[in-house]
Amino acid sequence: MLKRERQAYIVHQVNLHNKVLSNTLSSEIDVSEDTIRRDLLELDGKGKLIKVHGGALSHAFNDITYPSKKIYSQDSKRIIGEKAARLIKDGMFVLTGGGTTIIEMARSLPVSLSATFISGSIPAIVEYMHHPSIEVIVIGDKLSKNSKITLGTHAIARINTLKPDLCFLGINAIDLKHGITDCDWDVVQIKQSMIEASQKVVCLTISEKINTMQPVKVCDLNKIDILITELPKEHPLLQPYVAAGITVM
């Protein structure tokens, strides 16, 4: 693979998953981690991504607010957000993670909605605060500077006291064999607690992440109630997940 092709692949993976690990890229592209580190430094210098210890972040993932021009697959995520928002009814307690698709859901909430939103995602909390008639509860006290969410035992303990009606999670990868996977162990622990605490779990993802895998397992497919993508529910890509017992939207 030429350097130009390799760097294009890296940028695409960063935009797709928001965060990538150097060792994962090294394995996928079959080059040394030193080569990956040099590529990440160069791409960081060009403003294509943000190099961090052990990998890289997308610019959108690193922002407190998400300008539309920086969001990868903006139109698809807006469709997903609109579908997700239709599930939320007055009086509900809603637990959410973070990410650009969750932000699109927050921006799609009806002005008249009266509900309580619980989150440890700073960008999501900022969006919820703009809504005129929803209550916002913040969980956790230790903040991840990279992912902009609260982490650690305090956040997990707080989540374990909750029993929300719905849990909305933006996911990084899903496939039939491995279920939901991610690349950040601290974030995975939070997502696992959110899933166990909630009465119904809704996963949001663009279709490009379907049938992909990341290094750390979040949960099996049987923990998911609803999967929302930008595709129509009849799309062939989604039918194996329907057969696995998941409602698709």
Secondary structure as UniProt FT lines:
FT   HELIX           3..17
FT   STRAND          19..21
FT   HELIX           22..29
FT   HELIX           33..45
FT   TURN            46..47
FT   STRAND          50..52
FT   TURN            53..54
FT   STRAND          55..57
FT   HELIX           59..62
FT   HELIX           68..70
FT   TURN            72..73
FT   HELIX           74..85
FT   TURN            86..87
FT   TURN            90..91
FT   STRAND          93..96
FT   HELIX           100..107
FT   TURN            111..112
FT   STRAND          116..119
FT   HELIX           122..129
FT   STRAND          135..138
FT   STRAND          142..143
FT   TURN            145..147
FT   STRAND          149..151
FT   HELIX           152..160
FT   STRAND          166..170
FT   STRAND          173..175
FT   TURN            176..178
FT   STRAND          179..182
FT   HELIX           185..197
FT   STRAND          201..204
FT   HELIX           207..209
FT   STRAND          216..219
FT   HELIX           221..223
FT   STRAND          226..228
FT   TURN            233..234
FT   HELIX           236..238
FT   HELIX           239..243
FT   TURN            244..245
FT   STRAND          247..248
//
